[in-house]
Amino acid sequence: MTDSPAVRLPLDPKEQPVLDRILSIRDHLSLLKSDKSTYVKGQDVLDLYDQLNEQVQILNEIRKEKRDEQNRVDTVLDDCFQLISLFFMTVGKTQEAPAVYSAVSTVKRLLDHLHEAGFYSRKDLRGVGNKLEEWQESVERGRDHHSPHLVTLLEARMNVCRSRLRELEHELSHLTPELEPIYDELVSILRSLSSCNTRSKFPVAEVKQFHNRLLEIKAQTQDPAAIVDDSSRTWEQRYQDQLNQIQAAHDAAEDGAPDGKKAVSNLLNRVLLWVDIMQEKQGKIDERFIDIYEKLREIRNQLDRISLTQAWSLRETDLYMYQRQLDRFDESRVDGNFIDAEGKPADLHAQRTLLYLLRRSYGYIYELIIASEPVSEALLPIYNQLTTLRRCLWEVKNSGGVDSPRELYPYSMKLNSIDNMRVDGKFMVGSEIPEGQGSVASLLAECFDLAYELRMEAEENQENAPEGMKEEAVAQPVGVGVQ
């Protein structure tokens, strides 16, 4: 099991029993996470969650006079709550307060990285803001059912996220409706370029296309600002000069936010300089940081693959390993910089490239977390089959329906086989009733309704068809559209 980066032994001997107990809890959670031979049972998760809350209460009593104490107990507690949070998602309890813990931790990292990178769109911020409101509602619903210590912690962390979110929103406050689409396109181009920069083979032609588009935008906006052509300074030095100018203008602004046109101009010149740096480097990273680069790129690629097959292959607790690896890389930085074995910082190209990989990986984790369905992994195979059936039925409906009810036989047989799996109206796994019954039942009913509508349309079309074109009457399948 991997600890969070910062580790100090407890100073108070009274905390040692608490540390021993939560280490044991973490080991149990780790074993439960690693056991892929069976589905995770909700009661097992709840038992470990209750044990963890007992230790939190004991710790709070010990720390009555030293609330700001931070040591290894806190880092292991964070590990436990991260795992508990992901387990709540795994068993389908995505709307409960403990499930919010991991999501909020990831969002905090993501917002900090957006602030550090200095480019993002209002759409990015709106999505995060909406999720924070949803999670606040989950915490409010669980206020009377979960530990007040957990509720207080979650609210404090969400307030930190909201504060950072307001800062980021303020930076874009002067963007007019006319300028916002241009700014958003520049953000999209910069992200695409950063992705190009991390490919195994540098895409020269694609980068050239982006460069041409940037020149078109420059002409379109009639941007008078020009990058100083100082051949005595490298592209990286000029890029840093541009960042310094942006910061100076930011500090000089009355309300701390740049004028809309200035924001677009600053970002445009920044992206143009980044293209020059990329074309000079051709995707080659500083040799001192090749090891961390390869590790971060592999994490990013693995998360990318998981995002493509999430519905069928992801157990949310699998994200814990990636979270902890990324946290270690993130917290190993000194003053925001990646440093080599001798304590020397990376050059600007390496810094920005590594930060992109780190940020993109956190972004994938965030996307996977918010995409988690309120359905236990025990019911996910059924839920995924019904999701596919619904998509197929909608495609059939949108393409004009079927010519004959017989074409619906395969869908009918599959829906009936799933419906027959229910025991007293519930989908059982052994003697357990997994979370997500309502979601699966609703999806099954929707599929039956779609099949029924398609059958009725097909029968009506047959009745209205010319006599010579009518098909012979056939026995209709039992159960199509019958709930």
Solvent accessible surface area in square Angstrom, and as a share of the most:
residue,aa,sasa,rsa
1,M,92,0.41
2,T,53,0.31
3,D,17,0.09
4,S,13,0.09
5,P,38,0.24
6,A,68,0.53
7,V,68,0.39
8,R,122,0.44
9,L,130,0.65
10,P,20,0.13
11,L,123,0.61
12,D,28,0.14
13,P,113,0.71
14,K,138,0.59
15,E,1,0.00
16,Q,79,0.35
17,P,85,0.53
18,V,4,0.02
19,L,3,0.02
20,D,75,0.39
21,R,88,0.32
22,I,0,0.00
23,L,37,0.19
24,S,36,0.23
25,I,0,0.00
26,R,14,0.05
27,D,74,0.38
28,H,97,0.43
29,L,0,0.00
30,S,24,0.15
31,L,128,0.64
32,L,37,0.18
33,K,35,0.15
34,S,75,0.48
35,D,60,0.31
36,K,118,0.50
37,S,103,0.66
38,T,76,0.44
39,Y,91,0.35
40,V,9,0.05
41,K,102,0.43
42,G,18,0.17
43,Q,105,0.47
44,D,58,0.30
45,V,1,0.00
46,L,53,0.26
47,D,62,0.32
48,L,19,0.09
49,Y,9,0.03
50,D,76,0.40
51,Q,57,0.25
52,L,0,0.00
53,N,16,0.08
54,E,96,0.43
55,Q,20,0.09
56,V,14,0.08
57,Q,91,0.40
58,I,81,0.41
59,L,8,0.04
60,N,33,0.17
61,E,107,0.48
62,I,39,0.20
63,R,14,0.05
64,K,117,0.50
65,E,166,0.74
66,K,67,0.28
67,R,144,0.53
68,D,135,0.70
69,E,28,0.12
70,Q,114,0.51
71,N,5,0.03
72,R,52,0.19
73,V,0,0.00
74,D,27,0.14
75,T,20,0.12
76,V,0,0.00
77,L,18,0.09
78,D,28,0.14
79,D,0,0.00
80,C,0,0.00
81,F,13,0.05
82,Q,9,0.04
83,L,0,0.00
84,I,1,0.01
85,S,0,0.00
86,L,0,0.00
87,F,0,0.00
88,F,0,0.00
89,M,8,0.03
90,T,2,0.01
91,V,2,0.01
92,G,6,0.06
93,K,26,0.11
94,T,24,0.14
95,Q,103,0.46
96,E,58,0.26
97,A,0,0.00
98,P,2,0.01
99,A,3,0.02
100,V,2,0.01
101,Y,4,0.01
102,S,0,0.00
103,A,2,0.02
104,V,0,0.00
105,S,18,0.12
106,T,4,0.03
107,V,0,0.00
108,K,68,0.29
109,R,56,0.21
110,L,18,0.09
111,L,0,0.00
112,D,40,0.20
113,H,4,0.02
114,L,13,0.07
115,H,88,0.39
116,E,65,0.29
117,A,4,0.03
118,G,36,0.35
119,F,9,0.04
120,Y,8,0.03
121,S,9,0.06
122,R,58,0.21
123,K,147,0.62
124,D,40,0.21
125,L,2,0.01
126,R,138,0.50
127,G,34,0.33
128,V,7,0.04
129,G,17,0.16
130,N,94,0.48
131,K,43,0.18
132,L,1,0.01
133,E,93,0.42
134,E,84,0.38
135,W,24,0.08
136,Q,36,0.16
137,E,100,0.45
138,S,4,0.03
139,V,0,0.00
140,E,84,0.37
141,R,130,0.48
142,G,6,0.06
143,R,101,0.37
144,D,128,0.66
145,H,147,0.66
146,H,24,0.11
147,S,12,0.08
148,P,91,0.57
149,H,70,0.31
150,L,4,0.02
151,V,4,0.02
152,T,88,0.51
153,L,63,0.31
154,L,0,0.00
155,E,43,0.19
156,A,51,0.40
157,R,72,0.26
158,M,0,0.00
159,N,85,0.44
160,V,74,0.43
161,C,0,0.00
162,R,46,0.17
163,S,47,0.30
164,R,57,0.21
165,L,13,0.07
166,R,145,0.53
167,E,81,0.36
168,L,1,0.01
169,E,77,0.35
170,H,74,0.33
171,E,47,0.21
172,L,6,0.03
173,S,54,0.35
174,H,76,0.34
175,L,10,0.05
176,T,56,0.33
177,P,109,0.68
178,E,131,0.59
179,L,25,0.13
180,E,33,0.15
181,P,83,0.52
182,I,26,0.13
183,Y,13,0.05
184,D,44,0.23
185,E,56,0.25
186,L,0,0.00
187,V,2,0.01
188,S,62,0.40
189,I,9,0.04
190,L,6,0.03
191,R,81,0.30
192,S,37,0.24
193,L,0,0.00
194,S,9,0.06
195,S,36,0.23
196,C,1,0.01
197,N,3,0.02
198,T,0,0.00
199,R,106,0.39
200,S,105,0.68
201,K,169,0.72
202,F,24,0.10
203,P,22,0.14
204,V,91,0.52
205,A,74,0.57
206,E,56,0.25
207,V,0,0.00
208,K,100,0.43
209,Q,124,0.55
210,F,44,0.18
211,H,33,0.15
212,N,64,0.33
213,R,80,0.29
214,L,0,0.00
215,L,86,0.43
216,E,95,0.43
217,I,2,0.01
218,K,50,0.21
219,A,74,0.57
220,Q,109,0.49
221,T,41,0.24
222,Q,151,0.67
223,D,22,0.11
224,P,128,0.81
225,A,32,0.25
226,A,82,0.64
227,I,49,0.25
228,V,109,0.63
229,D,127,0.66
230,D,49,0.25
231,S,107,0.69
232,S,96,0.62
233,R,89,0.32
234,T,74,0.43
235,W,76,0.27
236,E,26,0.11
237,Q,78,0.35
238,R,28,0.10
239,Y,4,0.02
240,Q,77,0.34
241,D,43,0.22
242,Q,16,0.07
243,L,32,0.16
244,N,80,0.41
245,Q,104,0.46
246,I,44,0.22
247,Q,99,0.44
248,A,61,0.47
249,A,36,0.28
250,H,52,0.23
251,D,100,0.52
252,A,86,0.67
253,A,30,0.23
254,E,185,0.83
255,D,68,0.35
256,G,19,0.18
257,A,3,0.02
258,P,25,0.16
259,D,87,0.45
260,G,3,0.03
261,K,148,0.63
262,K,88,0.37
263,A,11,0.08
264,V,5,0.03
265,S,11,0.07
266,N,14,0.07
267,L,7,0.03
268,L,0,0.00
269,N,6,0.03
270,R,11,0.04
271,V,0,0.00
272,L,13,0.07
273,L,1,0.01
274,W,9,0.03
275,V,0,0.00
276,D,27,0.14
277,I,0,0.00
278,M,0,0.00
279,Q,61,0.27
280,E,100,0.45
281,K,53,0.22
282,Q,76,0.34
283,G,22,0.21
284,K,148,0.63
285,I,14,0.07
286,D,32,0.17
287,E,139,0.62
288,R,108,0.40
289,F,6,0.03
290,I,67,0.34
291,D,86,0.45
292,I,27,0.14
293,Y,13,0.05
294,E,79,0.35
295,K,101,0.43
296,L,0,0.00
297,R,44,0.16
298,E,74,0.33
299,I,8,0.04
300,R,26,0.09
301,N,43,0.22
302,Q,54,0.24
303,L,0,0.00
304,D,51,0.27
305,R,129,0.47
306,I,33,0.17
307,S,38,0.25
308,L,142,0.70
309,T,68,0.40
310,Q,36,0.16
311,A,53,0.41
312,W,158,0.56
313,S,71,0.46
314,L,15,0.07
315,R,16,0.06
316,E,12,0.06
317,T,0,0.00
318,D,36,0.19
319,L,0,0.00
320,Y,5,0.02
321,M,93,0.41
322,Y,17,0.06
323,Q,7,0.03
324,R,5,0.02
325,Q,63,0.28
326,L,0,0.00
327,D,9,0.05
328,R,108,0.39
329,F,37,0.15
330,D,16,0.09
331,E,85,0.38
332,S,64,0.41
333,R,41,0.15
334,V,73,0.42
335,D,138,0.71
336,G,28,0.27
337,N,59,0.30
338,F,4,0.02
339,I,65,0.33
340,D,21,0.11
341,A,116,0.90
342,E,134,0.60
343,G,43,0.42
344,K,113,0.48
345,P,74,0.46
346,A,11,0.09
347,D,46,0.24
348,L,27,0.13
349,H,2,0.01
350,A,0,0.00
351,Q,16,0.07
352,R,53,0.19
353,T,3,0.01
354,L,0,0.00
355,L,13,0.06
356,Y,15,0.06
357,L,0,0.00
358,L,0,0.00
359,R,29,0.11
360,R,69,0.25
361,S,0,0.00
362,Y,4,0.02
363,G,8,0.08
364,Y,23,0.09
365,I,0,0.00
366,Y,22,0.08
367,E,75,0.34
368,L,4,0.02
369,I,9,0.05
370,I,61,0.31
371,A,47,0.36
372,S,15,0.10
373,E,72,0.32
374,P,47,0.30
375,V,3,0.02
376,S,4,0.03
377,E,20,0.09
378,A,12,0.09
379,L,1,0.00
380,L,31,0.15
381,P,52,0.33
382,I,17,0.09
383,Y,30,0.11
384,N,9,0.05
385,Q,59,0.26
386,L,0,0.00
387,T,37,0.22
388,T,44,0.26
389,L,19,0.09
390,R,75,0.28
391,R,129,0.47
392,C,44,0.26
393,L,0,0.00
394,W,102,0.36
395,E,104,0.47
396,V,29,0.17
397,K,55,0.23
398,N,116,0.59
399,S,93,0.60
400,G,66,0.64
401,G,22,0.21
402,V,14,0.08
403,D,115,0.60
404,S,6,0.04
405,P,2,0.01
406,R,108,0.40
407,E,84,0.38
408,L,1,0.00
409,Y,69,0.26
410,P,86,0.54
411,Y,45,0.17
412,S,2,0.01
413,M,140,0.62
414,K,80,0.34
415,L,0,0.00
416,N,37,0.19
417,S,54,0.35
418,I,3,0.02
419,D,36,0.18
420,N,121,0.62
421,M,101,0.45
422,R,75,0.27
423,V,81,0.47
424,D,142,0.74
425,G,50,0.48
426,K,89,0.38
427,F,4,0.02
428,M,68,0.30
429,V,52,0.30
430,G,75,0.72
431,S,108,0.70
432,E,59,0.26
433,I,92,0.47
434,P,11,0.07
435,E,73,0.33
436,G,13,0.12
437,Q,35,0.16
438,G,53,0.51
439,S,37,0.24
440,V,0,0.00
441,A,35,0.27
442,S,72,0.46
443,L,9,0.04
444,L,2,0.01
445,A,32,0.25
446,E,60,0.27
447,C,0,0.00
448,F,4,0.02
449,D,58,0.30
450,L,7,0.04
451,A,0,0.00
452,Y,94,0.36
453,E,72,0.32
454,L,0,0.00
455,R,41,0.15
456,M,63,0.28
457,E,71,0.32
458,A,1,0.01
459,E,47,0.21
460,E,103,0.46
461,N,86,0.44
462,Q,43,0.19
463,E,124,0.56
464,N,113,0.58
465,A,26,0.20
466,P,85,0.53
467,E,141,0.63
468,G,79,0.76
469,M,144,0.64
470,K,84,0.35
471,E,71,0.32
472,E,154,0.69
473,A,110,0.85
474,V,50,0.29
475,A,90,0.70
476,Q,70,0.31
477,P,27,0.17
478,V,137,0.79
479,G,13,0.12
480,V,1,0.00
481,G,12,0.11
482,V,93,0.53
483,Q,132,0.58
